[in-house]
Amino acid sequence: MESLLETNLANPFHKGKVRDTYDLGNALLMVTTDRVSAYDVMLPEGIPGRGIVLSEISALWLRYTASVVPNHFIGMSYEPEIAKQFGLENLPDEIATRSMVVKKAQRIDVECIVRGYITGSAWAEYQQDQSVQGYPFPEGLEESQKFDEPLFTPTTKEDTGHDLPLTIEEFWNNLGGNIAWPLEEHSHALYTQATELAESVGLILADTKFEYGFIDGKIHIIDELLTPDSSRYWDAESYISGKSQPSFDKQIVRDWLTNTGWDKKTKPPTPTQEVKDLTIEKYLEVYKRLTGKELVF
């Protein structure tokens, strides 16, 4: 299988780092390509099949959590009834297997991050000043240690460049309580539900991010949900606090890029075949654990 890096369908709506979105009139077609973004830059080559796995995992979670928080998901574009309803019967297989039909939404320009464990940028910040995005912590925390309670650490949502961290006060001041409060509550509820399912199949959901928008005046989850691109999954059996954990997510690519000595400014190197194979293998393992099924493509 070759990587799907570009799509060129009628009525383009938005092109993101990984997803290409098209206007269907009363809905949107969201295609998850095999492109890989790391440190806010696109890598020269994609990972074949990545978009398929990400789409399937996202669809799984969108269906599973819909009773907790409504979302924009209508269906997978390859489902016969969806294809017929939205005129997608002739969609090429390489796009149909990587895409879903979603409701149109007015995006809320924040990312709602929930952290159950201190790792990544949170660990780096704690080492520097014993705090995580405005939350003070005592001395003696270990890398990858579980927080007593999940931490809500929102950021801005930037179309280009780095998202910027927000304190809770900034988050509430920027959005107002009528929006900020439900976003925080929804994010904690989603993380709790997702953690319970992940733990039941031997996975730890260390942290994840949620994006929201308004549909018919009500807050809905939009974009992807709980994929290895937007979440940090660890293996529960091998988890040991006090060190970095083996990754089931895009951190594999980030770690490889860091180890190459890349300066994060010049053109990034092309991932080796070993890195590509390991990444897709871990994505597929997350899917298999969550569903109990093999995803074959």
C-alpha positions as CSV (number, residue, x, y, z in Angstrom):
1,M,0.0,0.0,0.0
2,E,1.2,3.5,-0.9
3,S,0.7,6.5,1.4
4,L,-2.3,8.7,0.6
5,L,-0.7,12.2,0.9
6,E,-3.0,14.4,-1.2
7,T,-6.7,14.4,-2.0
8,N,-8.3,16.4,-4.8
9,L,-12.1,16.2,-4.6
10,A,-14.7,18.7,-5.5
11,N,-15.8,21.5,-3.1
12,P,-12.7,21.7,-0.8
13,F,-13.6,23.2,2.6
14,H,-10.4,23.0,4.7
15,K,-7.0,21.4,4.5
16,G,-5.3,20.7,7.8
17,K,-2.0,19.1,8.7
18,V,-3.4,15.6,8.4
19,R,-7.1,16.0,7.4
20,D,-8.7,17.2,4.2
21,T,-12.3,18.3,4.5
22,Y,-14.8,18.7,1.7
23,D,-18.2,20.4,1.6
24,L,-21.2,18.0,1.0
25,G,-23.7,20.8,1.3
26,N,-25.5,19.8,4.5
27,A,-22.5,18.0,5.9
28,L,-18.7,17.6,5.5
29,L,-16.5,14.8,4.3
30,M,-13.4,14.5,6.6
31,V,-10.6,12.5,5.0
32,T,-7.7,11.4,7.3
33,T,-4.7,11.2,5.0
34,D,-1.4,9.3,5.8
35,R,0.4,12.6,6.2
36,V,2.5,12.8,9.4
37,S,2.9,16.1,11.4
38,A,5.4,16.4,14.2
39,Y,6.6,19.5,16.0
40,D,4.2,21.5,13.8
41,V,5.9,20.5,10.5
42,M,5.0,17.9,7.8
43,L,7.3,15.0,7.3
44,P,8.5,14.3,3.7
45,E,6.7,10.9,3.6
46,G,3.6,9.5,5.2
47,I,3.0,6.2,6.9
48,P,0.9,3.9,4.7
49,G,-2.5,3.0,6.2
50,R,-2.2,5.5,9.0
51,G,-5.3,7.4,8.0
52,I,-7.3,4.2,7.9
53,V,-6.4,3.3,11.5
54,L,-6.9,6.8,12.8
55,S,-10.3,7.1,11.2
56,E,-11.5,3.7,12.6
57,I,-10.3,4.4,16.1
58,S,-11.9,7.9,16.0
59,A,-15.2,6.5,14.8
60,L,-15.1,3.8,17.5
61,W,-14.7,6.5,20.2
62,L,-17.2,8.9,18.7
63,R,-19.9,6.1,18.8
64,Y,-18.9,5.0,22.3
65,T,-19.0,8.4,23.9
66,A,-22.0,9.9,22.1
67,S,-24.2,9.3,25.2
68,V,-21.8,11.3,27.3
69,V,-21.2,14.3,25.0
70,P,-22.9,14.7,21.6
71,N,-20.5,14.8,18.6
72,H,-20.4,15.7,14.9
73,F,-20.2,12.1,13.6
74,I,-22.7,10.9,11.1
75,G,-21.1,7.8,9.7
76,M,-18.2,6.3,7.8
77,S,-18.2,7.2,4.1
78,Y,-17.9,3.5,3.0
79,E,-21.1,2.5,4.8
80,P,-23.7,1.8,2.1
81,E,-26.5,3.9,3.6
82,I,-24.1,6.9,4.2
83,A,-22.6,6.7,0.7
84,K,-26.1,6.6,-0.8
85,Q,-27.4,9.5,1.4
86,F,-24.5,11.8,0.5
87,G,-23.7,10.7,-3.0
88,L,-20.4,9.0,-2.2
89,E,-20.9,5.7,-4.0
90,N,-18.1,6.5,-6.5
91,L,-15.6,7.6,-3.9
92,P,-12.2,5.9,-4.5
93,D,-11.5,3.1,-2.0
94,E,-8.3,4.8,-0.8
95,I,-10.4,7.8,0.3
96,A,-13.6,5.9,1.4
97,T,-11.6,3.8,3.9
98,R,-10.0,6.9,5.4
99,S,-13.0,9.2,5.7
100,M,-16.2,10.0,7.6
101,V,-19.2,12.2,7.1
102,V,-19.7,14.8,9.9
103,K,-22.1,17.6,10.7
104,K,-21.0,21.1,10.1
105,A,-19.9,23.0,13.3
106,Q,-18.7,26.4,14.4
107,R,-15.3,25.6,16.0
108,I,-14.4,26.8,19.4
109,D,-10.8,27.9,19.2
110,V,-9.3,26.0,22.1
111,E,-7.9,22.6,22.7
112,C,-9.1,20.9,25.9
113,I,-6.3,18.7,27.2
114,V,-6.8,16.3,30.1
115,R,-3.7,14.7,31.7
116,G,-3.9,11.7,34.0
117,Y,-0.2,11.3,34.3
118,I,2.7,13.7,34.4
119,T,4.7,13.3,31.2
120,G,5.8,15.1,28.1
121,S,5.6,18.9,28.3
122,A,3.9,18.7,31.7
123,W,6.9,16.8,33.1
124,A,9.3,19.3,31.5
125,E,7.5,22.2,33.1
126,Y,7.3,20.6,36.5
127,Q,11.1,20.0,36.5
128,Q,11.6,23.6,35.8
129,D,9.3,25.3,38.3
130,Q,7.3,22.7,40.1
131,S,4.1,23.6,38.4
132,V,2.0,22.5,35.4
133,Q,0.2,25.3,33.6
134,G,-0.6,27.2,36.8
135,Y,-1.2,24.2,39.0
136,P,1.5,24.1,41.8
137,F,2.8,20.7,42.8
138,P,5.1,19.5,45.7
139,E,8.6,18.3,45.3
140,G,9.2,14.6,44.6
141,L,6.9,13.8,41.7
142,E,8.3,11.1,39.4
143,E,8.1,11.1,35.6
144,S,5.0,9.3,34.4
145,Q,3.5,9.4,37.9
146,K,-0.3,9.4,38.1
147,F,-2.0,12.6,39.3
148,D,-4.3,12.3,42.2
149,E,-7.0,13.8,40.0
150,P,-6.8,14.3,36.2
151,L,-5.5,17.7,35.3
152,F,-7.3,20.0,32.8
153,T,-4.8,22.0,30.8
154,P,-6.3,23.9,27.9
155,T,-4.4,25.6,25.1
156,T,-5.2,27.9,22.2
157,K,-6.0,26.4,18.9
158,E,-3.7,27.8,16.3
159,D,-4.0,27.1,12.5
160,T,-0.2,27.6,12.2
161,G,2.6,27.3,14.7
162,H,2.4,26.2,18.3
163,D,-0.7,26.1,20.4
164,L,-0.3,28.3,23.5
165,P,-1.0,27.1,27.0
166,L,-3.8,28.8,29.0
167,T,-4.3,28.9,32.7
168,I,-7.7,28.1,33.9
169,E,-8.3,31.8,34.6
170,E,-7.3,32.7,31.1
171,F,-9.5,29.9,29.7
172,W,-12.5,31.1,31.6
173,N,-11.9,34.8,30.9
174,N,-11.4,34.2,27.1
175,L,-14.5,32.0,26.7
176,G,-16.8,33.1,29.5
177,G,-18.3,30.7,32.1
178,N,-21.2,29.6,29.8
179,I,-18.7,28.0,27.5
180,A,-15.7,27.3,29.7
181,W,-17.6,25.4,32.4
182,P,-19.2,22.8,30.1
183,L,-16.0,22.3,28.1
184,E,-14.1,21.5,31.3
185,E,-16.9,19.3,32.6
186,H,-17.3,17.5,29.3
187,S,-13.6,16.9,29.0
188,H,-13.3,15.3,32.4
189,A,-16.4,13.1,31.7
190,L,-15.0,11.9,28.4
191,Y,-11.6,11.2,29.9
192,T,-13.2,9.2,32.7
193,Q,-15.3,7.1,30.3
194,A,-12.4,6.6,27.9
195,T,-10.0,5.6,30.8
196,E,-12.4,3.0,32.0
197,L,-12.6,1.3,28.6
198,A,-8.8,1.6,28.0
199,E,-8.0,0.1,31.4
200,S,-10.3,-2.8,30.7
201,V,-8.1,-3.8,27.7
202,G,-4.8,-3.2,29.3
203,L,-4.1,0.3,28.1
204,I,-3.4,3.5,30.1
205,L,-4.7,6.7,28.6
206,A,-2.0,9.0,29.9
207,D,-3.4,12.2,28.3
208,T,-5.6,13.3,25.5
209,K,-7.1,16.4,23.8
210,F,-10.6,17.3,22.8
211,E,-11.9,19.8,20.4
212,Y,-15.4,21.3,20.4
213,G,-17.8,23.3,18.3
214,F,-21.4,24.5,18.2
215,I,-24.0,22.6,16.2
216,D,-27.5,24.1,16.3
217,G,-26.3,26.2,19.2
218,K,-25.2,23.2,21.3
219,I,-21.6,22.1,22.2
220,H,-20.4,19.0,20.4
221,I,-17.2,17.1,20.1
222,I,-15.6,17.7,16.7
223,D,-12.6,16.5,14.7
224,E,-10.8,13.3,15.8
225,L,-11.3,11.7,19.2
226,L,-9.0,9.6,21.3
227,T,-6.7,8.5,18.5
228,P,-3.0,7.8,18.9
229,D,-2.4,11.1,17.2
230,S,-4.3,13.1,19.9
231,S,-3.7,10.8,22.9
232,R,-0.9,9.2,24.7
233,Y,-1.5,5.4,25.3
234,W,0.8,3.2,27.4
235,D,0.8,-0.5,28.1
236,A,-0.7,-1.1,31.6
237,E,1.3,-4.3,32.2
238,S,4.7,-2.7,31.6
239,Y,4.0,0.6,33.2
240,I,6.5,1.7,35.9
241,S,6.4,5.2,37.4
242,G,9.7,7.1,37.4
243,K,10.7,6.8,33.7
244,S,9.5,7.5,30.2
245,Q,7.0,4.9,29.0
246,P,7.1,2.9,25.7
247,S,4.7,4.6,23.4
248,F,1.6,3.5,21.4
249,D,1.3,6.8,19.7
250,K,3.0,9.4,17.5
251,Q,5.6,9.9,20.2
252,I,7.5,7.1,18.3
253,V,8.1,9.5,15.4
254,R,8.9,12.5,17.7
255,D,11.5,10.5,19.6
256,W,13.1,9.3,16.4
257,L,13.2,12.9,15.1
258,T,14.8,14.1,18.3
259,N,17.4,11.3,18.2
260,T,18.5,12.2,14.6
261,G,19.6,15.6,16.0
262,W,17.1,17.5,13.8
263,D,17.0,21.2,14.8
264,K,13.2,21.5,14.3
265,K,13.7,24.4,11.9
266,T,15.2,23.0,8.7
267,K,13.5,20.4,6.5
268,P,12.8,17.3,8.6
269,P,14.4,13.9,7.8
270,T,12.4,11.1,6.2
271,P,11.3,8.4,8.7
272,T,13.1,5.1,8.3
273,Q,11.0,2.1,7.3
274,E,11.6,0.7,10.8
275,V,10.0,3.8,12.3
276,K,7.1,3.6,9.9
277,D,6.5,-0.1,10.6
278,L,6.7,0.4,14.4
279,T,4.3,3.3,14.3
280,I,1.6,1.6,12.3
281,E,2.1,-1.6,14.3
282,K,1.4,0.3,17.5
283,Y,-1.6,2.0,16.1
284,L,-3.0,-1.3,14.9
285,E,-2.4,-2.8,18.4
286,V,-4.5,0.0,20.0
287,Y,-7.3,-0.7,17.6
288,K,-7.1,-4.5,18.2
289,R,-7.1,-4.0,22.0
290,L,-10.1,-1.6,21.9
291,T,-12.2,-3.7,19.5
292,G,-10.8,-7.3,19.9
293,K,-10.5,-7.4,16.1
294,E,-7.7,-7.3,13.6
295,L,-7.8,-4.3,11.1
296,V,-6.6,-5.6,7.8
297,F,-5.8,-3.4,4.8
